[in-house]
Amino acid sequence: MALLGGQQRSAAVTLHQIPNTIKTDSFWMPFTANRQFKKAPRLFSSAEGMHYTTVDGRKVIDGSAGLWCVNAGHGRKQIAAAVERQLMTLDFAPSFQMGHPLAFDFAERLAEIAPKGLDRVFFTNSGSESVDTALKIALAYHRATGQASRTRLIGRERGYHGVGFGGTSVGGMVANRRAFTTLLPGVDHIRHTHDLSRNAFAKDQPEHGAELADDLERLVGLHGAETIAAVIVEPVPGSTAVLPPPKGYLQRLREICDKHGILLIFDEVITGFGRLGTPFAANFFGVTPDLMTTAKGITNGTIPCGAVFASRKVHDGMMVGPENMMELFHGYTYSAHPTACAAGIATLDIYKDEGLLTRGATMAEYWRDALHSLKGLPNVVDIRNCGLMGAVELAPRDGVVGARGYDVMVDCFNTGLYLRMSGDSFAMSPPLIVEKSHIDQMVSILGDAIKKVA
């Protein structure tokens, strides 16, 4: 092996860095193998358009829109200017018993693009907070409408719903749960839809698996419908490496929820704001939930912000009792923060002016065909796509899950591509400003890395 800085280099060593220029001990990094990373940091110093720039001046194409959030691309001066103006005008205002006009303006703008009927907006600061908020609203709604026995929450295996205790409890990714044994009681999970035996290399939505929604009927039979408050699913799970729903699955889930009076929550933290070529996945699949969680693309990733969209049924069901009484004892110090609202409105302006909420539809076929061109490369066992989301899954090395994936991820970074690794799978979902040449570059770099690491 070659030598770099006096150390042996394997495929999993970061090549491009400036050693001894930054102290890394104090920052306890999230969702990161800290000891591994700090031996060979991968550091970005700036970003513009479709690219990051590393600390040593290299351009790295952003294959995952940051963390699924930079939908309009990096460095949008319009958003930065709006944030600066707002900070100089009104840096903070409480949303408890007070307000500021921008919060109401932002909510109205969001309601305009929401799926029909989801036009009541509760602001949070992240996807995790949006999920916990939606779960609490579901519980409070049933109590307010005389169904206090409905306290059970249903998630799905392989689901990711953030890192709050509520989201972790309904989430279904084992590694995110196993260290936190004291989770919410009264939570159960339906089966996931990932079926390599029947759906490997399916293009767009898989043909098989709609019947898996019937697993909710099993839980109704086990617990009783009168005990179940809500079911939460991602329309397209992202963090577990892009699992498009089988055809008819979400429609079937909606029907079962309606049959038993169960609220349906869509976690659209990833799929919201144009990711599938429609404003929301609910539009794409033609299924409207009772509550919808969002964040990430709501401000193009610039200022932390999230929002829960509620149906009139849920919202109006809470508007009971004396008018001077709080309807929902819940909220955050930074709910509808003025700078977040300013960033969000500027982001919505960009989405509208550039047609970004639907642009993905014009690129989806090219994206699909480019990803599936990797079929047949060493160790590739599946390729999945939906809208401008996609994943390539590799077979793990014997007894070492994630090792092959890590080596591919680092090789991609070394040669100019940032993507999200999930075990031995790679989730990609570029900014919505992506061009065909960017897609070609991303797929080429990933394909070369897969061949090298094999």
One Martini backbone bead per residue (centre of mass of N, CA, C, O) as a GRO file, in nm:
protein
  454
    1MET     BB    1   0.100   0.034   0.015
    2ALA     BB    2   0.068   0.347   0.033
    3LEU     BB    3   0.198   0.659   0.141
    4LEU     BB    4   0.063   0.892   0.402
    5GLY     BB    5   0.209   1.071   0.633
    6GLY     BB    6   0.340   0.784   0.742
    7GLN     BB    7   0.087   0.620   0.644
    8GLN     BB    8  -0.108   0.378   0.578
    9ARG     BB    9  -0.317   0.307   0.289
   10SER     BB   10  -0.644   0.258   0.231
   11ALA     BB   11  -0.955   0.274   0.092
   12ALA     BB   12  -1.047   0.417   0.393
   13VAL     BB   13  -0.878   0.676   0.329
   14THR     BB   14  -0.831   1.000   0.347
   15LEU     BB   15  -0.669   1.206   0.119
   16HIS     BB   16  -0.816   1.496   0.156
   17GLN     BB   17  -0.613   1.690   0.368
   18ILE     BB   18  -0.524   1.894   0.658
   19PRO     BB   19  -0.299   1.846   0.874
   20ASN     BB   20  -0.289   1.995   1.185
   21THR     BB   21  -0.549   2.232   1.171
   22ILE     BB   22  -0.751   2.062   1.362
   23LYS     BB   23  -0.952   2.014   1.637
   24THR     BB   24  -1.153   1.708   1.724
   25ASP     BB   25  -1.229   1.633   2.025
   26SER     BB   26  -1.492   1.805   2.123
   27PHE     BB   27  -1.662   1.693   1.891
   28TRP     BB   28  -1.962   1.516   1.911
   29MET     BB   29  -2.069   1.324   1.670
   30PRO     BB   30  -2.328   1.248   1.470
   31PHE     BB   31  -2.370   0.963   1.325
   32THR     BB   32  -2.061   0.865   1.413
   33ALA     BB   33  -1.741   0.734   1.385
   34ASN     BB   34  -1.533   0.907   1.564
   35ARG     BB   35  -1.258   0.757   1.563
   36GLN     BB   36  -1.244   0.714   1.262
   37PHE     BB   37  -1.278   1.003   1.157
   38LYS     BB   38  -1.036   1.147   1.326
   39LYS     BB   39  -0.809   0.998   1.156
   40ALA     BB   40  -0.988   1.092   0.872
   41PRO     BB   41  -1.106   1.360   0.773
   42ARG     BB   42  -1.413   1.506   0.630
   43LEU     BB   43  -1.392   1.838   0.488
   44PHE     BB   44  -1.590   2.121   0.466
   45SER     BB   45  -1.585   2.483   0.361
   46SER     BB   46  -1.786   2.491   0.107
   47ALA     BB   47  -2.073   2.611  -0.105
   48GLU     BB   48  -2.213   2.559  -0.449
   49GLY     BB   49  -2.479   2.445  -0.570
   50MET     BB   50  -2.361   2.113  -0.645
   51HIS     BB   51  -2.111   2.194  -0.444
   52TYR     BB   52  -1.842   2.116  -0.266
   53THR     BB   53  -1.566   2.227  -0.056
   54THR     BB   54  -1.273   2.150   0.052
   55VAL     BB   55  -0.997   2.226   0.250
   56ASP     BB   56  -0.817   2.159  -0.032
   57GLY     BB   57  -1.012   2.258  -0.293
   58ARG     BB   58  -1.221   2.050  -0.364
   59LYS     BB   59  -1.465   1.912  -0.566
   60VAL     BB   60  -1.797   1.802  -0.448
   61ILE     BB   61  -2.057   1.629  -0.526
   62ASP     BB   62  -2.402   1.645  -0.439
   63GLY     BB   63  -2.585   1.338  -0.387
   64SER     BB   64  -2.778   1.437  -0.103
   65ALA     BB   65  -2.859   1.720  -0.024
   66GLY     BB   66  -2.688   1.663   0.210
   67LEU     BB   67  -2.971   1.581   0.418
   68TRP     BB   68  -3.220   1.614   0.214
   69CYS     BB   69  -3.230   1.966   0.209
   70VAL     BB   70  -3.080   2.093  -0.059
   71ASN     BB   71  -3.292   2.154  -0.307
   72ALA     BB   72  -3.166   2.448  -0.432
   73GLY     BB   73  -2.900   2.450  -0.341
   74HIS     BB   74  -2.617   2.621  -0.286
   75GLY     BB   75  -2.582   2.955  -0.202
   76ARG     BB   76  -2.849   3.126  -0.156
   77LYS     BB   77  -2.875   3.466  -0.150
   78GLN     BB   78  -3.178   3.512  -0.095
   79ILE     BB   79  -3.175   3.377   0.184
   80ALA     BB   80  -2.949   3.533   0.322
   81ALA     BB   81  -3.083   3.813   0.294
   82ALA     BB   82  -3.340   3.748   0.457
   83VAL     BB   83  -3.196   3.682   0.722
   84GLU     BB   84  -3.049   3.949   0.762
   85ARG     BB   85  -3.298   4.131   0.770
   86GLN     BB   86  -3.437   3.993   1.010
   87LEU     BB   87  -3.215   4.028   1.225
   88MET     BB   88  -3.236   4.355   1.195
   89THR     BB   89  -3.551   4.360   1.282
   90LEU     BB   90  -3.628   4.050   1.407
   91ASP     BB   91  -3.473   3.813   1.601
   92PHE     BB   92  -3.717   3.779   1.821
   93ALA     BB   93  -4.026   3.588   1.889
   94PRO     BB   94  -4.285   3.484   2.048
   95SER     BB   95  -4.545   3.208   2.038
   96PHE     BB   96  -4.649   3.269   2.327
   97GLN     BB   97  -4.919   3.475   2.317
   98MET     BB   98  -4.767   3.554   2.055
   99GLY     BB   99  -4.641   3.740   1.758
  100HIS     BB  100  -4.568   3.739   1.397
  101PRO     BB  101  -4.633   3.789   1.070
  102LEU     BB  102  -4.443   3.574   0.933
  103ALA     BB  103  -4.576   3.319   1.044
  104PHE     BB  104  -4.847   3.356   0.889
  105ASP     BB  105  -4.732   3.378   0.607
  106PHE     BB  106  -4.590   3.103   0.600
  107ALA     BB  107  -4.838   2.926   0.651
  108GLU     BB  108  -4.993   3.017   0.398
  109ARG     BB  109  -4.782   2.922   0.191
  110LEU     BB  110  -4.791   2.625   0.273
  111ALA     BB  111  -5.097   2.576   0.230
  112GLU     BB  112  -5.091   2.624  -0.084
  113ILE     BB  113  -4.897   2.345  -0.131
  114ALA     BB  114  -5.065   2.156   0.001
  115PRO     BB  115  -5.248   1.915   0.047
  116LYS     BB  116  -5.563   1.879   0.042
  117GLY     BB  117  -5.655   1.984   0.382
  118LEU     BB  118  -5.344   2.061   0.480
  119ASP     BB  119  -5.394   2.385   0.640
  120ARG     BB  120  -5.248   2.324   0.921
  121VAL     BB  121  -4.975   2.486   1.105
  122PHE     BB  122  -4.697   2.352   1.291
  123PHE     BB  123  -4.412   2.465   1.446
  124THR     BB  124  -4.072   2.370   1.427
  125ASN     BB  125  -3.704   2.258   1.420
  126SER     BB  126  -3.760   1.954   1.318
  127GLY     BB  127  -3.820   1.633   1.244
  128SER     BB  128  -3.831   1.522   1.529
  129GLU     BB  129  -4.036   1.734   1.631
  130SER     BB  130  -4.257   1.672   1.429
  131VAL     BB  131  -4.313   1.387   1.519
  132ASP     BB  132  -4.377   1.435   1.818
  133THR     BB  133  -4.606   1.629   1.755
  134ALA     BB  134  -4.791   1.439   1.593
  135LEU     BB  135  -4.829   1.229   1.815
  136LYS     BB  136  -4.956   1.426   2.021
  137ILE     BB  137  -5.192   1.517   1.850
  138ALA     BB  138  -5.323   1.241   1.821
  139LEU     BB  139  -5.379   1.197   2.120
  140ALA     BB  140  -5.534   1.465   2.173
  141TYR     BB  141  -5.762   1.425   1.971
  142HIS     BB  142  -5.893   1.174   2.096
  143ARG     BB  143  -5.955   1.306   2.364
  144ALA     BB  144  -6.126   1.549   2.251
  145THR     BB  145  -6.328   1.317   2.098
  146GLY     BB  146  -6.377   1.070   2.311
  147GLN     BB  147  -6.092   0.867   2.259
  148ALA     BB  148  -5.888   0.786   2.511
  149SER     BB  149  -5.812   0.479   2.431
  150ARG     BB  150  -5.627   0.611   2.208
  151THR     BB  151  -5.266   0.527   2.259
  152ARG     BB  152  -5.160   0.376   2.023
  153LEU     BB  153  -4.857   0.328   1.835
  154ILE     BB  154  -4.764   0.296   1.480
  155GLY     BB  155  -4.511   0.155   1.309
  156ARG     BB  156  -4.215   0.060   1.112
  157GLU     BB  157  -4.010  -0.126   0.980
  158ARG     BB  158  -3.731   0.063   0.886
  159GLY     BB  159  -3.795   0.318   1.021
  160TYR     BB  160  -3.762   0.688   1.025
  161HIS     BB  161  -3.829   0.944   1.310
  162GLY     BB  162  -3.593   1.020   1.453
  163VAL     BB  163  -3.465   1.112   1.810
  164GLY     BB  164  -3.692   1.104   1.969
  165PHE     BB  165  -3.881   0.917   2.173
  166GLY     BB  166  -4.107   0.888   1.971
  167GLY     BB  167  -3.946   0.832   1.707
  168THR     BB  168  -3.785   0.590   1.821
  169SER     BB  169  -4.030   0.411   1.892
  170VAL     BB  170  -4.157   0.405   1.589
  171GLY     BB  171  -3.911   0.315   1.496
  172GLY     BB  172  -3.722   0.045   1.280
  173MET     BB  173  -3.413   0.083   1.365
  174VAL     BB  174  -3.215  -0.094   1.558
  175ALA     BB  175  -2.963   0.093   1.615
  176ASN     BB  176  -3.160   0.335   1.719
  177ARG     BB  177  -3.269   0.147   1.985
  178ARG     BB  178  -3.082  -0.050   2.164
  179ALA     BB  179  -2.958   0.180   2.373
  180PHE     BB  180  -3.286   0.262   2.430
  181THR     BB  181  -3.487   0.088   2.633
  182THR     BB  182  -3.654   0.352   2.724
  183LEU     BB  183  -3.947   0.360   2.581
  184LEU     BB  184  -4.238   0.377   2.461
  185PRO     BB  185  -4.530   0.271   2.530
  186GLY     BB  186  -4.760   0.141   2.314
  187VAL     BB  187  -4.582   0.005   2.075
  188ASP     BB  188  -4.589  -0.079   1.726
  189HIS     BB  189  -4.525  -0.295   1.426
  190ILE     BB  190  -4.501  -0.313   1.099
  191ARG     BB  191  -4.409  -0.427   0.815
  192HIS     BB  192  -4.196  -0.424   0.580
  193THR     BB  193  -4.121  -0.388   0.204
  194HIS     BB  194  -3.856  -0.542   0.174
  195ASP     BB  195  -3.813  -0.753  -0.137
  196LEU     BB  196  -3.574  -0.923  -0.302
  197SER     BB  197  -3.717  -1.181  -0.416
  198ARG     BB  198  -3.939  -0.987  -0.591
  199ASN     BB  199  -3.795  -0.662  -0.624
  200ALA     BB  200  -3.542  -0.665  -0.764
  201PHE     BB  201  -3.475  -0.398  -0.972
  202ALA     BB  202  -3.692  -0.210  -0.948
  203LYS     BB  203  -3.887   0.031  -1.114
  204ASP     BB  204  -3.982   0.217  -0.896
  205GLN     BB  205  -4.252   0.059  -0.820
  206PRO     BB  206  -4.331  -0.219  -0.691
  207GLU     BB  207  -4.543  -0.491  -0.754
  208HIS     BB  208  -4.488  -0.616  -0.468
  209GLY     BB  209  -4.681  -0.571  -0.139
  210ALA     BB  210  -4.964  -0.449  -0.068
  211GLU     BB  211  -5.044  -0.670   0.156
  212LEU     BB  212  -4.864  -0.552   0.392
  213ALA     BB  213  -5.083  -0.357   0.505
  214ASP     BB  214  -5.244  -0.590   0.658
  215ASP     BB  215  -5.077  -0.585   0.924
  216LEU     BB  216  -5.267  -0.389   1.068
  217GLU     BB  217  -5.492  -0.596   1.120
  218ARG     BB  218  -5.333  -0.761   1.322
  219LEU     BB  219  -5.315  -0.529   1.537
  220VAL     BB  220  -5.614  -0.491   1.568
  221GLY     BB  221  -5.663  -0.785   1.668
  222LEU     BB  222  -5.467  -0.763   1.916
  223HIS     BB  223  -5.561  -0.460   2.045
  224GLY     BB  224  -5.764  -0.288   1.913
  225ALA     BB  225  -5.890  -0.013   1.760
  226GLU     BB  226  -5.961   0.154   2.032
  227THR     BB  227  -5.623   0.181   2.092
  228ILE     BB  228  -5.560   0.331   1.819
  229ALA     BB  229  -5.431   0.633   1.700
  230ALA     BB  230  -5.164   0.572   1.506
  231VAL     BB  231  -4.995   0.583   1.186
  232ILE     BB  232  -4.645   0.574   1.088
  233VAL     BB  233  -4.500   0.679   0.769
  234GLU     BB  234  -4.296   0.656   0.504
  235PRO     BB  235  -4.351   0.670   0.183
  236VAL     BB  236  -4.021   0.694   0.155
  237PRO     BB  237  -3.773   0.549   0.272
  238GLY     BB  238  -3.438   0.678   0.339
  239SER     BB  239  -3.237   0.584   0.575
  240THR     BB  240  -3.287   0.272   0.457
  241ALA     BB  241  -3.246   0.307   0.141
  242VAL     BB  242  -3.483   0.338  -0.039
  243LEU     BB  243  -3.834   0.238  -0.017
  244PRO     BB  244  -4.053   0.184  -0.226
  245PRO     BB  245  -4.374   0.146  -0.260
  246PRO     BB  246  -4.594  -0.056  -0.333
  247LYS     BB  247  -4.842  -0.100  -0.528
  248GLY     BB  248  -5.115   0.011  -0.322
  249TYR     BB  249  -5.019   0.039  -0.025
  250LEU     BB  250  -5.108   0.326   0.071
  251GLN     BB  251  -5.404   0.293   0.000
  252ARG     BB  252  -5.454   0.056   0.192
  253LEU     BB  253  -5.375   0.199   0.452
  254ARG     BB  254  -5.592   0.418   0.437
  255GLU     BB  255  -5.838   0.225   0.445
  256ILE     BB  256  -5.780   0.098   0.723
  257CYS     BB  257  -5.783   0.354   0.887
  258ASP     BB  258  -6.073   0.437   0.817
  259LYS     BB  259  -6.217   0.180   0.919
  260HIS     BB  260  -6.076   0.230   1.236
  261GLY     BB  261  -6.007   0.537   1.317
  262ILE     BB  262  -5.714   0.595   1.212
  263LEU     BB  263  -5.443   0.777   1.203
  264LEU     BB  264  -5.249   0.921   0.935
  265ILE     BB  265  -4.891   0.941   0.906
  266PHE     BB  266  -4.665   1.142   0.729
  267ASP     BB  267  -4.319   1.125   0.670
  268GLU     BB  268  -4.183   1.428   0.496
  269VAL     BB  269  -3.888   1.517   0.553
  270ILE     BB  270  -3.775   1.405   0.273
  271THR     BB  271  -4.021   1.415   0.047
  272GLY     BB  272  -4.044   1.701   0.071
  273PHE     BB  273  -4.012   1.949  -0.161
  274GLY     BB  274  -3.973   1.777  -0.461
  275ARG     BB  275  -3.839   1.485  -0.450
  276LEU     BB  276  -4.074   1.345  -0.661
  277GLY     BB  277  -4.205   1.592  -0.847
  278THR     BB  278  -4.363   1.692  -0.601
  279PRO     BB  279  -4.432   1.858  -0.329
  280PHE     BB  280  -4.549   1.572  -0.231
  281ALA     BB  281  -4.606   1.242  -0.176
  282ALA     BB  282  -4.910   1.266  -0.159
  283ASN     BB  283  -4.932   1.358  -0.454
  284PHE     BB  284  -4.788   1.124  -0.598
  285PHE     BB  285  -4.987   0.887  -0.461
  286GLY     BB  286  -5.281   0.989  -0.379
  287VAL     BB  287  -5.235   1.033  -0.053
  288THR     BB  288  -5.401   1.149   0.240
  289PRO     BB  289  -5.331   1.248   0.536
  290ASP     BB  290  -5.380   1.378   0.863
  291LEU     BB  291  -5.064   1.394   0.894
  292MET     BB  292  -4.759   1.603   0.834
  293THR     BB  293  -4.415   1.581   0.819
  294THR     BB  294  -4.157   1.841   0.835
  295ALA     BB  295  -3.847   1.980   0.681
  296LYS     BB  296  -3.548   2.065   0.560
  297GLY     BB  297  -3.667   2.196   0.267
  298ILE     BB  298  -3.816   2.445   0.400
  299THR     BB  299  -3.500   2.603   0.408
  300ASN     BB  300  -3.268   2.455   0.252
  301GLY     BB  301  -3.094   2.403   0.528
  302THR     BB  302  -3.030   2.684   0.681
  303ILE     BB  303  -3.269   2.676   0.897
  304PRO     BB  304  -3.410   2.553   1.153
  305CYS     BB  305  -3.706   2.362   1.048
  306GLY     BB  306  -4.058   2.286   1.099
  307ALA     BB  307  -4.368   2.096   1.005
  308VAL     BB  308  -4.714   2.047   1.078
  309PHE     BB  309  -4.970   1.899   0.900
  310ALA     BB  310  -5.324   1.954   0.924
  311SER     BB  311  -5.629   1.870   0.936
  312ARG     BB  312  -5.938   1.983   0.994
  313LYS     BB  313  -6.028   1.753   1.171
  314VAL     BB  314  -5.801   1.776   1.377
  315HIS     BB  315  -5.801   2.075   1.443
  316ASP     BB  316  -6.111   2.111   1.508
  317GLY     BB  317  -6.114   1.885   1.731
  318MET     BB  318  -5.938   2.086   1.929
  319MET     BB  319  -6.166   2.324   1.925
  320VAL     BB  320  -6.231   2.315   2.251
  321GLY     BB  321  -6.382   2.481   2.477
  322PRO     BB  322  -6.270   2.740   2.611
  323GLU     BB  323  -6.122   3.013   2.453
  324ASN     BB  324  -5.899   3.058   2.699
  325MET     BB  325  -5.799   2.774   2.623
  326MET     BB  326  -5.567   2.562   2.562
  327GLU     BB  327  -5.555   2.314   2.314
  328LEU     BB  328  -5.221   2.284   2.320
  329PHE     BB  329  -4.966   2.152   2.529
  330HIS     BB  330  -4.745   2.278   2.301
  331GLY     BB  331  -4.394   2.359   2.227
  332TYR     BB  332  -4.144   2.606   2.118
  333THR     BB  333  -3.934   2.856   2.145
  334TYR     BB  334  -3.870   2.830   1.807
  335SER     BB  335  -4.138   2.861   1.703
  336ALA     BB  336  -4.145   3.059   1.443
  337HIS     BB  337  -3.888   3.181   1.375
  338PRO     BB  338  -3.809   3.455   1.206
  339THR     BB  339  -3.563   3.343   1.040
  340ALA     BB  340  -3.702   3.086   0.945
  341CYS     BB  341  -3.933   3.226   0.795
  342ALA     BB  342  -3.757   3.385   0.601
  343ALA     BB  343  -3.619   3.139   0.475
  344GLY     BB  344  -3.882   2.996   0.384
  345ILE     BB  345  -3.994   3.211   0.193
  346ALA     BB  346  -3.748   3.226   0.009
  347THR     BB  347  -3.763   2.930  -0.072
  348LEU     BB  348  -4.047   2.935  -0.199
  349ASP     BB  349  -3.971   3.137  -0.416
  350ILE     BB  350  -3.768   2.958  -0.560
  351TYR     BB  351  -3.950   2.720  -0.620
  352LYS     BB  352  -4.146   2.887  -0.792
  353ASP     BB  353  -3.958   3.036  -1.000
  354GLU     BB  354  -3.805   2.736  -1.077
  355GLY     BB  355  -3.989   2.475  -1.049
  356LEU     BB  356  -3.885   2.260  -0.815
  357LEU     BB  357  -4.143   2.089  -0.722
  358THR     BB  358  -4.142   1.954  -1.043
  359ARG     BB  359  -3.861   1.895  -1.179
  360GLY     BB  360  -3.810   1.593  -1.107
  361ALA     BB  361  -3.998   1.474  -1.331
  362THR     BB  362  -3.791   1.545  -1.572
  363MET     BB  363  -3.546   1.352  -1.428
  364ALA     BB  364  -3.636   1.061  -1.341
  365GLU     BB  365  -3.568   0.879  -1.586
  366TYR     BB  366  -3.268   0.938  -1.602
  367TRP     BB  367  -3.204   0.855  -1.315
  368ARG     BB  368  -3.301   0.564  -1.333
  369ASP     BB  369  -3.118   0.467  -1.572
  370ALA     BB  370  -2.848   0.536  -1.443
  371LEU     BB  371  -2.863   0.357  -1.195
  372HIS     BB  372  -2.931   0.082  -1.356
  373SER     BB  373  -2.645   0.068  -1.497
  374LEU     BB  374  -2.513  -0.085  -1.233
  375LYS     BB  375  -2.599  -0.340  -1.316
  376GLY     BB  376  -2.352  -0.606  -1.262
  377LEU     BB  377  -2.186  -0.524  -1.053
  378PRO     BB  378  -2.008  -0.588  -0.798
  379ASN     BB  379  -2.234  -0.678  -0.536
  380VAL     BB  380  -2.496  -0.604  -0.673
  381VAL     BB  381  -2.845  -0.654  -0.544
  382ASP     BB  382  -2.964  -0.349  -0.571
  383ILE     BB  383  -3.207  -0.115  -0.723
  384ARG     BB  384  -3.349   0.209  -0.641
  385ASN     BB  385  -3.649   0.418  -0.724
  386CYS     BB  386  -3.785   0.764  -0.672
  387GLY     BB  387  -3.769   0.998  -0.845
  388LEU     BB  388  -3.493   1.170  -0.671
  389MET     BB  389  -3.452   0.874  -0.565
  390GLY     BB  390  -3.178   0.650  -0.453
  391ALA     BB  391  -3.037   0.303  -0.461
  392VAL     BB  392  -2.747   0.104  -0.367
  393GLU     BB  393  -2.696  -0.245  -0.314
  394LEU     BB  394  -2.478  -0.441  -0.120
  395ALA     BB  395  -2.300  -0.694  -0.038
  396PRO     BB  396  -2.172  -0.814   0.231
  397ARG     BB  397  -1.935  -0.892   0.417
  398ASP     BB  398  -1.827  -1.137   0.599
  399GLY     BB  399  -1.931  -1.031   0.914
  400VAL     BB  400  -1.921  -0.710   0.780
  401VAL     BB  401  -2.123  -0.479   0.816
  402GLY     BB  402  -2.036  -0.183   0.617
  403ALA     BB  403  -1.744  -0.205   0.501
  404ARG     BB  404  -1.793  -0.177   0.200
  405GLY     BB  405  -1.950   0.087   0.215
  406TYR     BB  406  -1.727   0.262   0.338
  407ASP     BB  407  -1.517   0.232   0.111
  408VAL     BB  408  -1.694   0.356  -0.108
  409MET     BB  409  -1.748   0.630   0.023
  410VAL     BB  410  -1.450   0.722   0.039
  411ASP     BB  411  -1.384   0.696  -0.259
  412CYS     BB  412  -1.588   0.902  -0.352
  413PHE     BB  413  -1.472   1.142  -0.199
  414ASN     BB  414  -1.184   1.128  -0.332
  415THR     BB  415  -1.342   1.158  -0.639
  416GLY     BB  416  -1.616   1.365  -0.598
  417LEU     BB  417  -1.841   1.221  -0.390
  418TYR     BB  418  -2.142   1.268  -0.216
  419LEU     BB  419  -2.290   1.024   0.009
  420ARG     BB  420  -2.518   0.800   0.155
  421MET     BB  421  -2.471   0.574   0.414
  422SER     BB  422  -2.634   0.234   0.463
  423GLY     BB  423  -2.424   0.039   0.523
  424ASP     BB  424  -2.437  -0.126   0.198
  425SER     BB  425  -2.576   0.141   0.119
  426PHE     BB  426  -2.684   0.402  -0.126
  427ALA     BB  427  -2.801   0.725  -0.086
  428MET     BB  428  -2.965   0.926  -0.339
  429SER     BB  429  -3.037   1.301  -0.356
  430PRO     BB  430  -3.031   1.559  -0.528
  431PRO     BB  431  -3.055   1.846  -0.614
  432LEU     BB  432  -3.311   2.001  -0.812
  433ILE     BB  433  -3.075   2.134  -1.010
  434VAL     BB  434  -3.005   1.900  -1.162
  435GLU     BB  435  -2.815   1.754  -1.415
  436LYS     BB  436  -2.722   1.516  -1.635
  437SER     BB  437  -2.416   1.555  -1.587
  438HIS     BB  438  -2.430   1.498  -1.284
  439ILE     BB  439  -2.541   1.214  -1.300
  440ASP     BB  440  -2.310   1.093  -1.460
  441GLN     BB  441  -2.092   1.153  -1.249
  442MET     BB  442  -2.206   0.999  -1.009
  443VAL     BB  443  -2.229   0.716  -1.142
  444SER     BB  444  -1.933   0.690  -1.222
  445ILE     BB  445  -1.804   0.709  -0.942
  446LEU     BB  446  -1.959   0.477  -0.812
  447GLY     BB  447  -1.883   0.254  -1.009
  448ASP     BB  448  -1.576   0.269  -0.965
  449ALA     BB  449  -1.584   0.209  -0.661
  450ILE     BB  450  -1.713  -0.068  -0.671
  451LYS     BB  451  -1.484  -0.198  -0.841
  452LYS     BB  452  -1.244  -0.138  -0.648
  453VAL     BB  453  -1.363  -0.272  -0.381
  454ALA     BB  454  -1.418  -0.570  -0.489
   0.00000   0.00000   0.00000
